[in-house]
Amino acid sequence: MREGWEIKLLGEVCDILDNKRKPITKRNRVKGNIPYYGATGILSYVKDYIFNEQLILLGEDGAKWESGDKSAFLIKGKTWVNNHAHVIKPFRNLLDDNWLIYYLNFQDLSPFISGMTVPKLNQGNMRKIQVPIPPLQIQKQIVSILDQAFAAIDQAKANTEKNIINAKELFQSKLNEVFSQSGEGWEEKKLKD
């Protein structure tokens, strides 16, 4: 561990607001423009809200928890959260929200998962997740570097996808060009012939 970095349990450095979550069955949801969140993101939009601040959600059940699975994500403003996502409010004098999200998303949390039939990250186990706590300025610097790196990766992916589309279009264009122009000695016949 680096100098100035501490290791703390998640439950020691965050308020856990799970007691404020309320699920709404699909038939009882009144449509609106407020995001209604579950374990992996927005499920629908509802008329009312239970939270009105920046918070972190971490999938409790119905999520994946291996490194890179993105089971933690940020929510802002008016929101409603069901009981399939933990609601976390970091102590912001110790933790940057985005630092915690990156950390949780790139750790293998599967050792904290219980349940064979329905895998679940219960609150007791979640509170025991060890989190490195570098100084806040270092957290912000690391987040900035990671944001830039992932933006570059996203741009590279978009460029690659565009290049593939362009290559397919070029190939189709050349193919059409070849078959639309008859060369000397070419004759047209029906497929059955």
Buried (B, 14 or more C-beta within 10 A) or exposed (E): EEEEEEEBEBBBBBEBBBEEBEEBEEEEBEEBEBBBBBBBBEBBBBEEBBBEEBBBBBBBBBBBBEEEBBBBBEBEEBBBBBBBBBBBBBEEEBBBBBBBBBBBBBBEBEEBBEEEEEBBBBBEBBBEBEBEBBEBEBBBBBBEEBEEEEEEEEEEEEEEEEEEEEEEEEEEEEEEEEEEEEEEEEEEEEEEE
